[in-house]
Amino acid sequence: TGPEEIDTLPGSVRIGSLDYAIEIVRDSWAEGCPWGECDYSTLTIRVKRDQPSSVFACDTVMHEFMHAIYRERIEDEAGEERIVTAMSQGWTGLFRDNPWLPGWVAVAVRDPSIS
């Protein structure tokens, strides 16, 4: 289920030119963001630990990462949630249906100068 995958998240992620802290939330918080949120003002991505499934957990994390990418690259709030939802579900499905892909991407983008 989802908690095991959530527990393996690192403490931060670099998205574009910014470093976001990743916080795992063990209980629910403000209504309207039950699974995760991307807080641009504090550069924090919060993810609820208890997700319904592994795929749902992946989609939640991808969804919040997409919010950060969207805000960095587009900076237009109109339609953001609809676009981010479509993209996170698309990427999650792509990774689910092609389990070789995440490893391939990790190797393909690896910079040999970084150890």
C-alpha positions in Angstrom: 0.0 0.0 0.0 0.9 3.7 -0.1 2.6 4.3 3.2 5.7 2.2 2.4 6.4 4.1 -0.7 5.8 7.4 1.0 8.2 6.5 3.7 11.0 6.1 1.2 10.7 9.7 -0.1 13.8 11.8 0.5 13.7 15.0 2.6 13.9 17.3 -0.4 13.6 17.5 -4.2 15.1 19.9 -6.7 12.5 21.1 -9.2 13.8 23.6 -11.8 15.9 26.1 -10.0 14.3 25.5 -6.5 14.8 23.0 -3.7 11.5 21.9 -2.1 11.4 20.3 1.3 9.3 17.1 1.4 7.2 16.6 4.5 5.3 13.5 5.2 2.1 14.3 7.1 0.7 11.6 9.4 -2.7 13.1 9.8 -5.0 15.2 7.6 -4.7 18.9 7.4 -6.7 21.7 5.8 -9.8 20.7 4.0 -9.3 20.7 0.2 -5.9 19.1 0.1 -6.4 15.6 1.6 -3.6 13.8 -0.1 -0.9 16.4 -0.8 -0.1 20.0 -1.4 2.6 22.1 -2.9 3.2 25.3 -0.9 5.0 27.7 -3.1 5.5 30.3 -0.3 7.6 27.9 1.8 8.9 25.7 -1.0 7.4 22.7 0.8 5.7 19.7 -0.7 3.5 17.9 1.9 2.2 14.4 1.3 -0.2 12.5 3.5 1.4 9.2 4.6 -1.7 7.1 4.4 -2.5 6.8 0.7 -5.1 4.3 -0.7 -2.6 2.4 -2.7 0.9 2.4 -4.2 -0.3 3.7 -7.5 -2.3 6.4 -5.8 0.7 7.4 -3.7 2.8 7.7 -6.9 0.1 9.8 -8.5 -0.1 12.1 -5.5 3.7 12.7 -5.4 3.8 13.2 -9.2 0.8 15.5 -8.9 2.6 17.8 -6.3 5.8 17.7 -8.3 3.8 18.8 -11.4 2.4 21.8 -9.4 5.9 22.9 -8.7 7.0 22.4 -12.3 3.9 24.3 -13.5 4.4 27.2 -11.2 8.1 27.5 -12.1 7.6 27.2 -15.9 4.2 28.7 -16.5 3.2 30.9 -13.5 -0.4 31.0 -14.6 -3.0 29.8 -12.1 -5.8 29.5 -14.6 -6.5 25.9 -15.3 -3.6 24.7 -13.2 -5.4 22.0 -11.2 -7.0 20.4 -14.3 -3.7 20.4 -16.2 -1.6 19.1 -13.3 -4.1 16.3 -12.6 -4.1 15.2 -16.2 -0.3 15.2 -16.4 0.3 13.5 -13.1 -2.2 10.7 -14.0 -0.6 10.4 -17.4 2.9 10.1 -16.0 1.8 7.7 -13.3 0.1 5.4 -15.8 3.1 5.6 -18.1 5.4 4.4 -15.2 2.9 1.8 -14.1 2.5 0.3 -17.5 6.2 0.5 -18.4 8.1 -0.5 -15.2 11.4 -0.4 -17.0 11.0 3.4 -17.7 12.0 5.0 -14.3 15.2 3.0 -14.2 16.0 3.8 -17.8 15.4 7.5 -17.2 17.6 7.5 -14.1 20.4 6.0 -16.1 19.8 8.2 -19.2 20.0 11.5 -17.3 22.7 10.6 -14.9 25.6 13.0 -15.0 28.8 11.0 -14.7 30.5 14.0 -13.0 28.0 13.7 -10.0 28.7 10.8 -7.7 
